[in-house]
Amino acid sequence: MGVHGQALNRVVFLDRDGVINAAVVRGGKPFSPVSVGETRILEDVPGALALLKAAGFRLAVVTNQPDVARGIQTREVVEAINAFLASELPLDHFEVCYHDEADACDCRKPKPGLIFRSAQALGADATKGFVIGDRWRDIEAGRSAGCRTVWIDRGYNEKLPSKFDHRATSLLAAVQWIVDQ
């Protein structure tokens, strides 16, 4: 199998809020949009995802949505936001964790469950993939899954990832680094 065939089995796992769509930042901390109407795709995202697709990558969104467990968001709205993003962008798969810390699930990042489920759904090897995220939980999940990690530094006022393969300030910069690997 040629290089192109191998690339089709490679996945970039993307966090959603703050990576694909704008996070709603309050007090220096990022939050999910509360509706489709509040969901804004970041300016560089369509071009960045097109570059990944042209390089033969599958694209999986892996997102924690604990506000559902906390009772301040519904699964229906999360799914509507995901459907909106899927209708606008070349995304292949979505995996969502609707739990909070207390649920002790295997899917809430920094645990790698969402990444492993996405890889399985796409018939890919997670360890050959890349994770792009804007928070320490994304990066830790990627490292736990054996992926290479790219942290998009949005300047949030919160814990930073301890170790990552590359730091970028935009999705486009993250993607350019991945395509160059």
C-alpha positions, 0 to 999 in steps of 0.5 A: 500500500502506498503512502496515500493509502496509509494516510487515509487510515490516519486521523486528526482528532480535534477538540470542538470548542476553541478549536473548530468553533469559537469558545465563549470566554468568561473570566479567562476560561472557555465555555461551549456555545449555548445554541447553534445561533451562538456557534461561530466557526473560527475564520481559519478552520475551513481552510485548515480542514481542507489542507488536512483532507487534501493530505489524506487525513480523516477528521474526528471531533472529540469533545467533552460536554459536561454541561449536559451532566450538570443540567445546564445544556441538553444533548439535543442542543449539543447534537444540533451544534455538531450537526451544524458543524458537520454540515459546514465542514468536512468532518468525518466523525464525532464522539462526545462525552456528556459526563462530569468528573463524578461520573468516573467514565472512561471518555471524559478527557483527559482519559483517552476513551473518545479518541479510541472510540473515534479511531475504532469507528474510522478503522484507524490506529489512534497511535498514528494520529494527532490530537489538536486541542486548546486545553490541557485535558485535550493534550493529556488525552492525546498523550494517553492514547499515544498520539502526537499532540498540538496545543493551540494556545488561546491564552486562557487563564487555566492550567496549561498542558505539561508536555506536547509535541507542538504549540500553535496559536491557530488551527491553521498553524497547527495543521501546517505543522502536522502536514509537514511531519 
